[in-house]
Amino acid sequence: MPHRKDVAPSADFIQSGFPLGYVFASLVFALISFLTTKEFMAAYGWRIAFMSGVIPVVLALYIRNNLHESPEFEKAKASGKMDESPFLELVQAPSSLGLSASLLSL
């Protein structure tokens, strides 16, 4: 298990994903609006902004496909001790702690 100091920056980075994406989308839209005419923006500009969203998708797929699993996960997978559907096990557990925690976060 990673040390607590190593986990905090990772968690901070993950939590900053949505706000950074929102800022990036706003900057792309502002740049396209600045560089094009109103007519072009109305006809095609939104398509450029929409297609710029492909870049993070491709990056995420690349990272996911090249990311190696931890040795603990590989060992559990090889031993067959993993559940077919961990999410269902979490919400169907008698205590339903996972479901309770999810509902409390709303």
C-alpha positions as CSV (number, residue, x, y, z in Angstrom):
1,M,0.0,0.0,0.0
2,P,1.4,3.4,-0.9
3,H,2.4,5.8,1.8
4,R,-0.2,8.5,2.7
5,K,2.0,11.3,1.4
6,D,2.2,9.5,-2.0
7,V,-1.6,9.1,-2.2
8,A,-2.7,12.7,-1.5
9,P,-1.2,14.3,-4.7
10,S,-2.8,11.6,-6.8
11,A,-6.2,12.1,-5.2
12,D,-5.8,15.9,-5.7
13,F,-5.0,15.4,-9.3
14,I,-8.0,13.1,-9.9
15,Q,-10.4,15.6,-8.2
16,S,-9.1,18.4,-10.3
17,G,-10.1,16.6,-13.5
18,F,-13.6,18.1,-14.0
19,P,-12.7,21.7,-13.2
20,L,-9.6,21.6,-15.4
21,G,-11.7,20.0,-18.2
22,Y,-14.3,22.8,-17.9
23,V,-11.6,25.5,-18.0
24,F,-10.0,23.8,-21.0
25,A,-13.3,23.6,-22.9
26,S,-14.0,27.3,-22.2
27,L,-10.6,28.2,-23.5
28,V,-11.0,26.2,-26.6
29,F,-14.4,27.8,-27.3
30,A,-13.0,31.3,-26.6
31,L,-10.1,30.7,-28.9
32,I,-12.3,29.4,-31.7
33,S,-14.7,32.3,-31.3
34,F,-11.8,34.8,-31.4
35,L,-10.2,33.3,-34.5
36,T,-13.3,32.8,-36.6
37,T,-16.2,34.9,-37.9
38,K,-19.7,34.7,-36.4
39,E,-21.0,33.0,-39.5
40,F,-18.3,30.3,-39.4
41,M,-18.8,29.9,-35.7
42,A,-22.5,29.4,-36.1
43,A,-22.0,26.9,-39.0
44,Y,-18.9,25.0,-38.0
45,G,-17.3,26.3,-34.9
46,W,-19.2,24.1,-32.5
47,R,-17.9,21.1,-34.4
48,I,-14.3,22.1,-33.9
49,A,-14.9,22.5,-30.1
50,F,-16.8,19.2,-30.0
51,M,-14.1,17.3,-31.9
52,S,-11.4,18.7,-29.6
53,G,-13.0,16.4,-27.0
54,V,-11.6,13.4,-28.9
55,I,-8.0,14.3,-27.7
56,P,-8.7,13.5,-24.0
57,V,-10.6,10.3,-25.0
58,V,-7.6,9.0,-27.1
59,L,-5.2,9.9,-24.3
60,A,-7.3,8.1,-21.7
61,L,-7.6,5.0,-23.8
62,Y,-3.8,5.0,-24.5
63,I,-3.1,5.3,-20.7
64,R,-5.6,2.6,-19.8
65,N,-4.3,0.2,-22.4
66,N,-0.6,0.7,-21.3
67,L,-1.2,0.8,-17.6
68,H,0.0,-2.3,-15.8
69,E,-2.0,-3.8,-13.0
70,S,-0.5,-4.1,-9.5
71,P,1.1,-7.4,-8.5
72,E,-1.5,-7.9,-5.8
73,F,-4.3,-7.6,-8.4
74,E,-2.6,-10.0,-10.8
75,K,-2.1,-12.5,-8.0
76,A,-5.8,-12.3,-6.9
77,K,-6.9,-12.6,-10.5
78,A,-4.7,-15.7,-11.1
79,S,-6.0,-17.3,-7.9
80,G,-9.6,-16.9,-8.9
81,K,-10.5,-15.1,-5.7
82,M,-12.0,-12.2,-7.6
83,D,-15.8,-11.7,-7.8
84,E,-17.5,-11.5,-11.2
85,S,-19.3,-8.3,-10.3
86,P,-17.7,-6.4,-7.3
87,F,-20.2,-3.6,-7.6
88,L,-23.1,-5.9,-7.1
89,E,-21.5,-7.5,-4.2
90,L,-20.9,-4.1,-2.6
91,V,-24.5,-3.0,-2.9
92,Q,-26.0,-6.4,-2.1
93,A,-23.9,-6.9,1.0
94,P,-26.1,-7.4,4.2
95,S,-24.7,-4.3,5.8
96,S,-24.8,-2.4,2.4
97,L,-22.1,-0.1,3.7
98,G,-21.1,0.8,0.1
99,L,-24.7,1.8,-0.8
100,S,-25.1,3.8,2.5
101,A,-21.9,5.6,1.8
102,S,-22.9,6.4,-1.7
103,L,-26.3,7.7,-0.6
104,L,-24.7,9.8,2.1
105,S,-22.5,11.5,-0.4
106,L,-25.5,12.9,-2.3
